[in-house]
Amino acid sequence: MAGRPPSVIRIFAARTIAEAAAQATGCILPADGAAPVMLPSSLDGDDALVQALRQSMGSSGTASSVVVPDSPLRTAMRAIAGGRTAWRPVELIVPEGISDEVLLPAPVVAAGSLVYVTLVDSVARTGPFQLDLLSRFVHPRHHLRRLIDPDRAGRAAEVNLARIPDWCVVGCSVPLGFVGVTRDVVAAELLALSLAERFFDRQAEFASPWEDRVVQRATELELGARIPGYIGIEMSDHSTGVIREQAREIADIVRQRMGIVLPDRI
């Protein structure tokens, strides 16, 4: 395909994940100064990648916040005590014409800039990665309904119709600090899957990550890239020397796993 692919993963590399995250921060800062709301795949607001991004944003004068899902028990106990979590209903309309509704935390729905953050080190074997992350934040009764659905992965992808992230950040600390940033949630999922398989022994369930059910449903919903040719990988100019060469090797592994024929500006 001629020209620049419509979906681009920009790669940042450094000696540590914190240094790579600091390089990537400028990419995801909102131009309007909105405070980014981050959702961590680890479901832990203190994971290394989230904290590195927050620190870097704070150094640049931008406030940020992290939202993690309440456990069903905590939600129930809060209700018994007379308190409640602020939920907002969001309608989901899938291409088949079926309408559904989910309840999501108000800060997620109202976020001026929503950022999904996946530290692959923490979730390589269990997930969630990017496409099934938002489904972990729905109201407990909606979450339970999806857990027992025969097409659980497909339903998880559909929740993304409620709110598409403004940015996706995927990073790992092996064998160096490596962070990929993209606006395309499908490309981000493929990146996370590829890194998990290569560096953290995640068992590959399919010949290609494109065959993963959550990815397939996401492409049907047109949530992001639909074919490998729509994705490009670009290296930032921050890294040099050995670090840059190692990052190129990792990016090339990812490119091949994702089925991207030509390395775009790697």
Residue pairs with C-beta under 8 A, 6 or more apart in sequence:
1 229
1 230
4 232
4 264
5 229
5 230
5 231
5 232
5 264
6 225
6 230
7 182
7 183
7 184
7 186
7 187
7 224
7 225
7 230
7 231
7 232
8 182
8 184
8 231
8 232
8 233
8 234
8 264
9 180
9 181
9 182
9 184
9 187
9 188
9 191
9 231
9 232
9 233
9 234
10 24
10 27
10 180
10 181
10 182
10 234
10 235
10 236
11 178
11 179
11 180
11 233
11 234
11 235
11 236
11 247
11 251
12 20
12 21
12 23
12 24
12 27
12 178
12 179
12 180
12 181
12 236
12 238
12 239
13 20
13 176
13 177
13 178
13 179
13 235
13 236
13 238
13 239
13 243
13 244
13 246
13 247
13 250
14 20
14 22
14 23
14 176
14 177
14 238
14 239
14 243
15 176
15 177
15 243
16 173
16 176
16 177
17 48
17 49
17 52
17 119
17 171
17 172
17 173
17 177
17 178
17 179
18 48
18 52
18 55
18 177
19 177
20 171
20 176
20 177
20 178
20 179
21 49
21 52
21 53
21 56
21 169
21 171
21 177
21 179
22 52
22 55
22 56
23 179
23 236
23 238
23 239
24 53
24 169
24 179
24 181
24 236
25 53
25 56
25 57
25 60
26 60
27 167
27 181
28 36
28 53
28 113
28 115
28 166
28 167
28 169
28 181
29 36
29 57
29 60
29 62
30 36
30 62
30 112
30 113
30 166
32 112
33 62
34 111
34 112
34 113
35 62
35 63
35 64
35 65
35 112
35 113
36 57
36 62
36 64
36 65
36 111
36 112
36 113
36 114
36 115
36 166
36 167
37 64
37 65
37 66
37 67
37 107
37 108
37 111
37 112
37 113
37 114
37 115
38 50
38 53
38 54
38 64
38 65
38 66
38 67
38 115
38 116
38 117
39 66
39 67
39 68
39 108
39 114
39 115
39 116
39 117
39 133
39 134
39 137
39 165
40 47
40 49
40 50
40 66
40 68
40 117
40 118
40 119
41 116
41 117
41 118
41 119
41 122
41 123
41 127
41 128
41 129
41 130
41 133
41 192
42 50
42 119
42 122
42 123
43 68
43 69
43 136
44 50
44 68
44 122
45 66
45 68
47 117
47 119
47 122
48 119
48 121
48 173
49 117
49 118
49 119
49 169
49 171
49 179
50 66
50 117
50 119
53 64
53 115
53 117
53 169
54 64
54 66
57 63
57 64
58 64
65 107
67 105
67 107
67 108
67 137
69 105
69 136
69 137
70 78
70 85
72 140
72 143
72 144
75 85
75 139
75 140
76 140
78 84
78 85
85 105
86 105
86 106
86 107
87 103
87 104
87 105
87 106
87 139
88 103
88 104
88 105
88 106
88 109
88 110
89 101
89 102
89 103
90 101
90 102
90 103
90 104
90 109
90 162
90 163
91 99
91 100
91 101
92 99
92 100
92 101
92 102
92 158
92 159
92 161
92 162
93 99
93 100
93 161
94 100
94 158
94 161
94 221
95 220
95 221
95 222
100 158
102 138
102 139
102 142
102 159
102 162
103 138
103 139
103 142
104 134
104 137
104 138
104 139
104 162
104 163
105 137
108 114
108 134
108 137
108 163
109 162
109 163
111 163
113 166
113 167
114 163
114 165
114 166
114 167
115 165
115 166
115 167
115 168
115 169
116 130
116 133
116 134
116 165
116 167
116 168
116 169
116 185
116 188
117 169
117 171
118 129
118 130
118 133
118 168
118 169
118 170
118 171
118 188
118 192
119 171
119 172
119 173
120 170
120 171
120 172
120 192
120 195
120 196
120 199
120 200
121 172
121 173
121 174
121 200
123 129
123 196
124 195
124 196
124 199
124 200
124 201
124 202
125 196
125 200
125 201
125 202
128 135
128 136
128 156
129 170
129 188
129 189
129 192
129 193
129 196
130 165
130 168
130 170
130 185
130 188
130 189
130 192
131 156
131 157
131 160
131 185
131 186
131 189
131 214
131 215
131 218
131 223
132 153
132 156
132 157
132 214
134 159
134 160
134 162
134 163
135 143
135 146
135 155
135 156
135 159
136 143
138 146
138 159
146 152
146 155
146 156
146 159
149 155
151 213
151 217
153 212
153 213
153 214
153 217
154 213
154 214
154 216
154 217
156 214
157 214
157 215
157 217
157 218
157 221
157 223
158 217
158 221
160 185
160 218
160 221
160 223
161 221
161 223
164 185
164 223
165 183
165 185
166 183
167 181
167 182
167 183
168 181
168 182
168 183
168 184
168 185
168 187
168 188
169 179
169 180
169 181
169 188
170 179
170 180
170 181
170 182
170 188
170 191
170 192
170 195
171 177
171 178
171 179
171 180
172 178
172 195
172 199
172 200
174 199
174 200
175 199
175 246
175 250
176 243
176 246
176 247
178 195
178 247
178 250
180 188
180 191
180 254
182 188
182 191
184 224
184 225
184 231
185 218
185 223
185 224
186 215
186 218
186 219
186 223
186 224
186 225
186 226
187 224
187 225
187 231
188 224
189 209
189 212
189 214
189 215
189 218
190 209
190 210
190 215
190 231
190 257
190 258
191 254
191 258
193 202
193 209
193 212
193 215
194 209
194 253
194 254
194 257
194 258
195 250
195 254
196 202
197 203
197 204
197 209
197 257
198 250
198 253
198 254
198 257
205 211
205 212
206 212
208 257
208 259
209 215
209 257
209 258
210 216
210 219
210 228
210 258
210 259
218 224
219 225
219 226
225 231
228 258
228 259
228 260
228 261
229 260
229 261
231 258
231 260
232 260
232 264
232 265
233 251
233 254
233 255
233 260
233 263
233 264
233 265
233 266
234 264
234 265
234 266
235 244
235 247
235 248
235 251
235 265
235 266
239 247
248 266
251 263
251 266
252 263
252 266
255 263
255 266
